[in-house]
Amino acid sequence: MLARRVWRAAAFTRRDAVRLVIAGTILVAAMSAILAISLLPAQGFTAGVGDPAPNDVYAPRAIEYISPIETAAQQQAARAAVPPQYDYTLAKGQEFATQQLAALQAKVAPIDAAYGSDLGDAARQAALAAALPDLSSASRATLLDLDRTAWTALRDDMVTTLGEAQAVEVRDTQLPIARAALAQRLPATLPADQRALAAEILTPLLVAD
C-alpha cells in the first residue's frame, strides 16, 4: 500500500507579519535615499576667468568655433616662417639716394641760410645754434666754430657720403651697421670733431631700401 504524504501549509504567524513590515520599511527607505540623491541640485560652476575648470565641462552638442587668438597666432607664425624678400635694383638704389639727398638739403638749409646771409657774427651764431635743435652739445660747438668755407667743404663731403651709402643695397636687417659705418665713409682728412658732426647729421637720413 502506497503511503501518500500530505504537506500541510505552514501558518502565517504574527512574527512573520512583523518581519515583512520591517523588510518593507527598509526597502522603502533605501529606495527613497537613492531617489533623493539623484534629485539633489548639481553644484554650480564656480571657476573664474583664466582659472582651470574644477571638473570636465561637456558641450551639449558638437560645434565648430574659430578662435581669433589662435588664428592670429598661426598667422604670425606663418609670417615669421617666410624669409625676408628683397627687390633691390640699381635704379631703386639711385631713387632712394636722390630722395635722401633732398632730405639732407632740407635738413641743412637753415645752416646754409645762416652762412649765406649778410648777418653779423652774433646773429649768425644765434642762427646756427637754433638750426639743428637735436644736435648734441659737442656737435653744436663744432658747428659754431666753422666758417663759411669749412662748412661748405663739410657739406659737400656729406652729400657725397650719403649719396654713395644710399645708392647701394641697404637691407633693414643691416641698417644699424650701415649707419654706424657712415663715419668711416667720410674723408680721412676730416678732423675728428667735424667727422662726428657730419655722422650725427647723416645717420638718421640713411634708410633701408
C-alpha positions in Angstrom: 0.0 0.0 0.0 1.3 3.3 -1.1 1.5 5.9 1.6 0.7 9.5 0.5 2.4 12.2 2.4 0.4 15.4 2.6 2.3 18.7 3.2 0.5 21.0 5.4 1.0 24.7 4.6 2.7 26.5 7.4 0.6 29.0 9.1 1.4 32.8 8.6 2.1 33.9 12.1 2.3 37.3 13.8 6.1 37.1 13.8 6.1 36.7 10.0 4.0 39.8 9.6 6.4 41.8 11.8 9.3 40.7 9.7 7.5 41.6 6.5 6.8 45.1 7.7 10.4 45.6 8.8 11.8 44.4 5.4 9.3 46.6 3.5 10.2 49.6 5.6 13.9 49.1 5.0 13.3 48.7 1.2 11.3 51.8 1.0 13.9 53.8 3.0 16.7 52.6 0.7 14.8 53.5 -2.5 13.9 56.9 -1.1 17.6 57.6 -0.3 18.6 56.6 -3.8 16.0 58.8 -5.4 16.8 61.7 -3.1 20.5 61.6 -4.2 19.6 61.8 -7.8 17.3 64.7 -7.2 19.9 66.8 -5.4 20.8 70.0 -7.3 24.2 69.9 -9.0 27.0 72.0 -7.7 27.3 75.3 -9.7 30.3 76.1 -11.9 32.5 78.4 -9.8 35.7 78.9 -11.8 36.8 82.5 -12.6 38.2 83.9 -15.8 41.6 82.4 -16.5 41.2 79.6 -13.9 41.2 75.9 -14.9 37.8 74.2 -14.7 37.4 72.2 -11.5 35.8 69.4 -13.4 35.1 68.4 -17.0 32.6 70.5 -18.9 30.8 68.8 -21.7 29.2 70.7 -24.6 25.6 70.0 -25.1 26.2 69.5 -28.8 29.1 69.4 -31.3 30.0 72.8 -32.8 32.9 74.4 -34.6 34.5 77.5 -33.1 37.2 79.7 -34.8 39.4 81.2 -32.1 40.6 84.7 -33.2 43.6 84.4 -30.7 44.7 81.1 -32.2 44.1 82.3 -35.7 46.2 85.4 -35.1 49.0 83.3 -33.5 49.1 80.9 -36.5 49.1 83.8 -39.0 52.0 85.4 -37.1 53.9 82.1 -37.1 53.3 81.8 -40.9 54.6 85.3 -41.5 57.7 84.6 -39.3 58.4 81.5 -41.3 58.7 83.4 -44.6 62.3 84.7 -45.1 62.7 88.4 -46.0 62.1 89.2 -49.6 64.3 92.0 -51.2 63.7 93.6 -54.6 66.7 96.0 -54.7 67.8 97.2 -58.0 70.4 99.9 -59.0 67.5 102.1 -60.2 65.8 101.8 -56.9 69.0 102.5 -55.1 69.6 105.7 -57.1 66.0 106.7 -56.5 66.4 106.3 -52.7 69.7 108.2 -52.9 68.1 111.1 -54.7 65.2 111.1 -52.2 67.5 111.1 -49.1 69.9 113.8 -50.6 66.8 116.0 -50.9 66.1 115.3 -47.2 69.7 116.3 -46.4 69.4 119.5 -48.4 66.2 120.4 -46.4 67.8 119.5 -43.1 70.9 121.7 -43.5 69.0 124.5 -45.3 68.9 126.7 -42.1 72.7 126.3 -41.8 73.2 127.3 -45.4 70.9 130.3 -44.9 72.9 131.4 -41.8 76.2 131.2 -43.7 74.8 132.7 -46.9 73.2 135.8 -45.5 74.8 139.0 -44.5 74.4 138.5 -40.8 76.7 139.8 -38.2 78.7 137.3 -36.2 76.3 137.4 -33.2 73.3 136.9 -35.4 74.9 134.1 -37.4 75.9 132.3 -34.2 72.4 132.5 -32.9 71.0 131.2 -36.2 73.5 128.3 -36.2 72.7 127.5 -32.6 69.0 127.2 -33.5 69.4 125.5 -36.9 69.5 121.9 -35.7 68.0 121.7 -32.2 68.6 117.9 -31.9 72.4 118.2 -32.2 74.5 117.1 -29.3 76.3 119.9 -27.4 79.7 118.8 -28.8 78.5 118.8 -32.4 76.8 122.2 -31.9 80.0 123.6 -30.6 81.8 122.2 -33.7 79.3 123.8 -36.0 79.6 127.2 -34.3 83.4 127.1 -34.8 83.1 126.5 -38.6 83.5 129.4 -41.0 81.7 129.5 -44.3 84.5 127.8 -46.3 84.8 124.9 -43.8 81.0 124.4 -43.7 80.8 124.3 -47.5 83.5 121.7 -47.7 82.0 119.6 -45.0 78.5 119.9 -46.6 79.9 118.6 -49.9 81.5 115.7 -48.1 78.2 114.8 -46.5 76.4 114.9 -49.8 79.0 112.6 -51.4 79.0 110.2 -48.5 75.2 109.9 -48.2 74.7 109.5 -51.9 77.2 106.6 -52.1 75.9 104.9 -49.0 72.3 105.1 -50.0 72.8 104.1 -53.7 73.9 100.6 -52.6 71.6 98.0 -51.2 70.7 98.7 -47.5 68.7 96.0 -46.0 66.6 96.7 -42.9 68.4 94.0 -41.0 71.8 95.7 -41.8 70.6 99.3 -41.3 72.3 99.8 -37.9 75.6 98.5 -39.2 75.3 100.7 -42.3 74.6 103.8 -40.2 77.5 103.1 -37.9 79.8 102.9 -40.9 78.9 106.3 -42.2 81.7 108.0 -40.2 84.2 105.7 -41.9 82.9 106.7 -45.3 83.7 110.3 -44.7 87.1 111.5 -46.0 90.0 110.5 -43.7 91.4 114.1 -43.8 88.4 115.5 -41.9 89.1 116.4 -38.2 87.5 114.1 -35.7 85.1 116.8 -34.5 83.8 117.5 -38.0 83.5 113.8 -38.7 81.4 113.4 -35.6 79.2 116.4 -36.6 78.7 115.0 -40.1 77.9 111.5 -38.9 75.3 112.9 -36.5 73.6 114.8 -39.2 73.7 111.9 -41.7 72.8 108.9 -39.5 69.0 109.3 -39.4 68.9 110.1 -43.1 70.2 106.7 -44.2 67.3 104.4 -44.7 66.7 100.8 -45.8 65.8 100.3 -49.5 
